[in-house]
Amino acid sequence: MAKQEQVITVKMAAPFCILLGVMLLLQVIGVYVSNSFLASGGIKGYWILSRLVLPFLLVFLLAIPLKSLYFSKPIINRQNLIMMGVFTGLILCLFVYLQFFAADYLSHYRNGRSVEALREAGKFDRFLIFTASTIIGWEIIHRGFLLGGGQYCLTKHYKLDPTAAAIIMTVIVCIFEVLFHIKKPIYEAIGMIVASPLLSYLTIKTRSLWPALTFHLLIELAFGFSAFYYSFY
């Protein structure tokens, strides 16, 4: 009987462990191997394969319903609108910080070149293309497949309370996102400790990843504009 219970436990744990392992592998390969191709304007199709096609195939094989992955339209109510207003205010504060107080941070990305030279070279335009090809997939894989799929596995197979499952997956997604910002300036890793749970919370409350994706794109736009197009220093 004990052996049978152990087999059942393994079967229950397998979908969740497979989901985490595959998502981690896809991100490691994508960020640390293919990033050089993306930065040089090379092959971008890898991101479609690694952050969309393969995850969809995975959730199909694990029998995770698509409705649990936060691809639906957001729930708009008074509480969520207030929360989105707060997010908008935080992004405006970030933009002010980047414009007036982040010279050392932005210099890391300017590589000693002036903003005028970067603007004339079209660096901001290339940054927008790069961002569109990566951030969309980044949010879908983290706030969709990982957050939503992990919550489903924890509630379905581990019989956890939905609130507990949401907290656990929010922490795991945060660890994933902080991990992949460590090789960047420390400000970004610290920022993700705050931004990642907020974006996950917004996704859970609105039952949709699209608001979080929109705000993430706005954050990147504020950074790219300040770093490569215009700033007060």
C-alpha positions, -999 to 999 in steps of 0.1 A, spaced: 0 0 0 28 24 9 44 18 -25 11 26 -43 7 58 -24 42 69 -34 35 62 -71 3 83 -68 23 111 -52 49 111 -80 21 112 -106 6 142 -88 39 160 -86 50 153 -122 30 180 -141 41 208 -118 78 197 -118 78 193 -155 63 227 -160 89 244 -139 118 225 -154 108 231 -190 101 268 -184 134 273 -167 152 254 -195 135 275 -222 145 307 -205 181 297 -199 185 288 -235 167 319 -247 184 345 -225 219 331 -223 224 315 -257 201 333 -282 204 368 -268 235 376 -289 215 369 -321 187 392 -310 210 420 -299 227 420 -333 194 420 -352 196 384 -361 172 355 -358 141 364 -337 121 334 -346 136 315 -317 115 335 -293 83 325 -310 93 289 -308 106 289 -272 80 313 -256 49 304 -276 50 272 -296 68 249 -272 49 261 -241 16 256 -259 26 221 -267 37 215 -231 4 226 -216 -14 205 -241 6 174 -231 1 182 -194 -36 187 -200 -36 222 -186 -67 241 -199 -60 273 -218 -86 292 -198 -63 289 -167 -34 307 -185 -48 343 -182 -53 349 -220 -88 362 -215 -100 398 -215 -93 416 -182 -120 421 -156 -125 458 -153 -141 470 -121 -135 499 -97 -108 481 -77 -89 471 -107 -91 505 -123 -77 520 -91 -49 495 -91 -41 504 -128 -41 540 -119 -15 533 -92 6 514 -117 4 544 -141 16 567 -113 45 544 -105 56 543 -142 55 581 -143 77 582 -111 101 558 -129 102 580 -159 111 610 -138 138 590 -121 153 579 -154 152 614 -168 169 631 -138 186 607 -114 198 576 -133 228 588 -152 251 560 -139 225 533 -146 218 544 -181 255 549 -189 258 511 -187 236 508 -218 250 538 -237 285 523 -237 301 558 -236 281 572 -265 261 604 -263 223 604 -265 225 624 -296 248 599 -313 225 570 -302 194 588 -315 210 596 -349 221 559 -352 185 548 -347 193 529 -314 158 537 -300 140 524 -330 160 491 -329 153 489 -292 116 491 -298 117 463 -323 139 442 -299 115 449 -270 84 440 -290 100 407 -300 110 397 -265 88 413 -238 55 401 -253 69 365 -251 84 372 -217 51 382 -202 32 353 -219 56 327 -206 58 341 -171 24 355 -164 6 330 -186 22 296 -188 42 297 -156 18 317 -133 -15 304 -146 -2 269 -154 15 265 -120 -16 276 -102 -37 251 -121 -12 223 -112 -11 232 -75 -48 234 -71 -56 204 -93 -29 179 -84 -18 191 -49 -53 202 -39 -40 235 -25 -62 264 -17 -63 289 -47 -50 317 -26 -20 296 -14 -13 285 -50 -14 321 -62 11 332 -35 34 303 -43 34 309 -80 39 346 -75 70 339 -55 83 314 -81 77 338 -110 95 365 -91 125 342 -86 125 334 -123 124 371 -133 150 382 -107 173 353 -118 173 365 -154 181 400 -144 211 393 -122 235 396 -152 222 431 -157 228 462 -135 218 454 -99 191 481 -101 171 458 -124 173 428 -102 162 448 -72 134 464 -92 121 430 -103 117 420 -66 91 447 -64 77 448 -100 73 411 -106 49 404 -77 30 436 -85 25 425 -122 15 390 -111 -10 404 -86 -24 426 -113 -27 395 -135 -45 375 -108 -69 403 -99 -79 411 -135 -78 374 -146 -58 385 -176 -21 389 -185 -27 418 -209 -27 446 -183 6 434 -169 20 431 -204 9 466 -213 25 481 -181 57 461 -188 59 475 -223 54 510 -209 83 504 -184 105 494 -213 94 524 -233 103 548 -205 137 531 -202 144 530 -239 134 566 -245 155 579 -216 185 557 -225 186 561 -263 165 591 -273 163 620 -248 173 628 -212 183 658 -192 219 647 -189 
